[in-house]
Amino acid sequence: MFHYLLKRLASMVPLLFGITLVSFMVIHLAPGAPTGLQTDLNPRITAEARARLEAIYGLDKPLHTQYLIWLKRLMFLDLGNSFSTDGRAVMDKIVERVPVTVLINVLSMLLIILTAIPIGVISARYQNSLFDKFTTVFVFIGFAVPSFWLALLLMILFGVNLEWLPISGLKSLNYEYLPTFDMIVDRVKHLILPIFVSAFGGLAGLSRYTRSNMLEVIRQDYIMTARSKGLKEREVIFKHALRNALLPIVTILGLSVPGLIGGSVIFETIFAIPGMGQLFYMSVMARDYPVVMGILVIGAVLTLLGNLIADLSYALADPRIKVA
């Protein structure tokens, strides 16, 4: 297993290199330039001033040279400095926002797992029941409803009309003056809508995958044999059937990591959450290339690690799988 892990980690290096190369080329070929916000609306800016700004940002060099310089910095874990007016280090800007995004994504993943898998198992066990039909409708709605539209509807309902939940930020203005218990309640209220919006689509999809896999497994001969031995139905479903149906589900969970990270851009921007997704959106709008590349690299690393964890989880889900 250790040698397999080392081999997979080594294979991730050229893949990460390819991702960074394509991303670097795409963002530099997109319309607009980092100097545009400082020069386009200023009629006094001369061509010489534009050239000086491009030299300061290193944009006067050929594209391949810019990439090699950036790649050399990346090897030393240096993502450069932001093109924004503060000129801060990209790593510092990302590090202060990563915990928020990771927290919301981890809670979203837990909500998906703890809710979708039981729903899928029950739907498969009681196929064509009222519960199964209801969850089927729920799945179609989950796939069809855009997350940004759902977020706006929930904000109007629970934030504006009912005034039950806050609609922006992670804490209230008087957060520092609240008792400890009220601080916790305030944080929870601010996280309910973003976590639900982040998990809604994944919850619908995973529950359907679980149901499909369970329907295939419970028709196998060994499930009939387990029932004929007099085992309890709960033990047959959760100990024998579910464990064998987990392999495709583990794959889906590993591949859902990039979807959650990409979804962070949407709900963090809508709910004004100071996370990595909001920073990515603002950086793209400002053509802040170093910040955009830094976030893309972190997203790529998390995606590759998610796939690796999914592969390693196969052995835990099915003891028949061994790594040569």
Buried (B, 14 or more C-beta within 10 A) or exposed (E): EEEEEEEBEEEBEEEBEEBBEEBBEEBBEEEEBBBEBBBEEEEEBEEEBBEEBBEEBBBEBEEEEBBEEBEEBBEEEEBBBBBBEEEEBBBEBBEBBBEBBBBBBEBBBEBBBEBBBBBBBBBBBEEEEEBBEEBBEBBEEBEEBEBBEBBBEBBEEBBEEEEEBBBEEBBBEEBEEBEEEEBEEBEEBBBBBBBBBBBBBBBBBBBBBBBBBBBBBBEEEEBEEBBEEEBEEEEBBEEBBBBBBBBBBBBBBBEBBBBBBEBBBBBBBBBEBBBBBBBBBEBBEBBBBBBBBBBBBBBBEBBBBBBBEBBBBBBEBBEEEEEE
